Amino acid sequence: MKEKFFDLWNELKKRLHEQPNVASRPGGERYFQVRDVWFCSIGANVGYEQDGKHENFERPVLIVQKFNHDVFWGVPLTSNLKEGFYYAPIFIGAHKNNSILSQMSLWDARRLLRKIGKISEQDYQRVIEQLICILKLNGSPQERGASEPEGVVKLL
């Protein structure tokens, strides 16, 4: 089993909690928007939940929905290109990534570290359509004994 660094993550999480909100920082240099991709401190997590990497427990995250200057729904990204119902391919510039749709979560903006880029409107619509498809289901296609539903996105 892979070693997890929960104590280190908890110390970093305490520091993140104490820092000012990104929207209130002078100059607003970390202002975030829908379709942005940011490195985000997502932490050391339990079981199959996606972990962050390196000293900041960071991972690229796509901003899917911004609720206000404090919180957003985000989808973690991976360079591991998989096909399947819970993945949607996107490009950040020329780099192909997968959004891990099953790991969408609400995050506080204080977790945002630095902006990587912005995805195209077409890639964003693909992610949103796939999320809607997932949310309309009652379980995964495999759990229901069905093949993948119409509209599932395949790797480009």
N, C-alpha and C positions, 0 to 999 in steps of 0.2 A: 504494500500500500504506500502511495506517495505521501511523503511527510508534509504536513500542513503547519504553517507558522501563525497559528491563531493569536498567540501573545503579541507578536510583532504587529499583526494587523490591528489588534485592539488598541495598541499604543498610537498607531497612525490614525485610526478612526477617531480617537479622542482629540488629536491635533486638528483633524479636518473639521470636527464639530465646533471647535473654538475659533476657527478662522472666519472672517467676514464673508458674507454671501458674495458671489462673483458679480452680481449686478450692482453691488454697492462699492466696488473697488474703484479707486480714482481712474478716470479715463474710460471706464467700462471696457477695458481691453479683453475681457473674457466673456463678453456678451454672447449668448448662444441662441441659435435659431433651429427650427425644424430643418431636417436634411443635413445638418452639420454632423461631422464625425470628429469626436474628441477622444483623447486618451482620458480615461476615467478610472479613478481608484475604486474598483468594484470589490476588492477584498479577497480574503481567504475564506472559502465557503464550504458548505457541508456536502458530502457525497458527490453527486453528479452535477451540482451547480457549478457554473463556469467560474474559475478563479482568475484573479488578476496575476500579473507577472512582475518580476523585479522588485525593487525596494519600495515602490509606491503601490504595489498590487494593482497594476494598471492593465487595461485592455482597451482597444478601440471600441467605442460605443456610438451607434447611430442615434441621433435625437429624432424620435418618431413623433412625439407630441409634447409640446411645451404648454404647461398649464399656467405658469406665471414665471417670475424671475427666480423662483426658489426651487421648483420641482419640474421634472419631466419624465416621460416614459422613454426608456432607451432600450436598444437591442444590441447586445454585444456582438462583435465581429470576430471572425477567425480567417486566417489565410489557408486553413485546411478546407479544401474544396470538396464538399459532400453534396450529393443529390438526395432529395427527400422532401417530404411534406413540411418539415419544420425548418427548412433552410431556404433562403432566397439570395441569389447571387447579386452582387453590386460591384461597381467600380469606384475606386477613389483615385481619380486621375487614370493612369494606365494600369493600376494594380487591382487585380480581381480578388474579391473577398466574398465570404459568405456571411450573411446575417443569420444569427442563431435565434430564430423566432420564438422557440419554446422558452427562451431565457429572458424575454422582455420583462422589464421591471421598472418600478418607480424609483427614481434616484434624486437626491438633493444636489443642487448645482454646486455645492461646496466640494463635491467629489471630482469635478471637472479640472483637469490639469493643463492641457494645451490642445488647441485646435489642430486637427490634421488636414481637414478639407471639407468639401461639401459634395454630396452625390447629386447626380442628375435628377431632374423631375421624373424622367422615365423609370429610373431605378427605384426612386421613392414610391411611385405609384405601384410598382411591382411588389414591393415590401408590404404596402398598405393592403393591397388586394389579397395577398397571401395571408396576412394577419386576420382580415375579415373572414376569409375562408376557414381558418383555424377556429376562430371564435364562434362561428355558426355551427360547428360540429359538436356532437356529443361523444367525445372520445376520439382517438386516432382512427384512421381508416383500418389499420390492422386490428384494433380492438373490436371494431364493428364487423370484421370479416369482409371488408370491402377493399377494392383496389383504391388507389389514390383518386380523389375527386377531381372533377374537371377544373381546370384553372391552376393546377399545380405547376409551379415554375421549375423548369429543368435548367441545368447549367448552360450558360451561353457558349 
